[in-house]
């Protein structure tokens, strides 16, 4: 993984699918230009989750797009995902690294400079900073001020992606922030034309994060 892989980072959310298949919608997002994919599932049973993860892993591998699992390190290992993304309340990074090994990607959510520095020191490959705006995807998430984002990107050497309530209108606000990409949920997965929406977002990310 390099910072360019994080340019347009899609995070799945089946609540926006309106009867569509998650795998088919993710495929449309990949066709549109998504450069990184995270599978986030909170309510699927283990077998369904694993089967879905394996399908998405195959799709991403065909397009050479990194694929990570949100939180569930065991599912990530079982499907041979490229890595995992963990929050502050999830498994400790050092334990996740022991389970997955040195070659896998581990991203960590951070809301403060202290959290960011700790994650970097413990071997995180990238940080997800947010929520940058209020978001229906994670209603209890605290909003991170732009000043904190800039302080984090100045303090760490690993790549930083922004997340939380980000759409086409808000993306330009991150120009000059030090972030290298945006993690996006509903602006991709709720779009009537997912492939087209992903293409527009990719073009905008290239301008904002160049």
Secondary structure, DSSP 8 states (H G I E B T S, - for coil): --GGGGSEEEE--GGG-TT--HHHHHHHHHHHT--EEEE--SS--HHHHHHHHHHHHHHHHHHT-EEEEES-HHHHHHTT-SEEEE-TTSS-HHHHHHHH-TTSEEEEEESSHHHHHHHHHTT-SEEEE--SS--GGGTT-----HHHHHHHHHH-SSEEEEESS--HHHHGGGTTSS--EEEESHHHHT-SSHHHHHHHHHHHHHHHT-
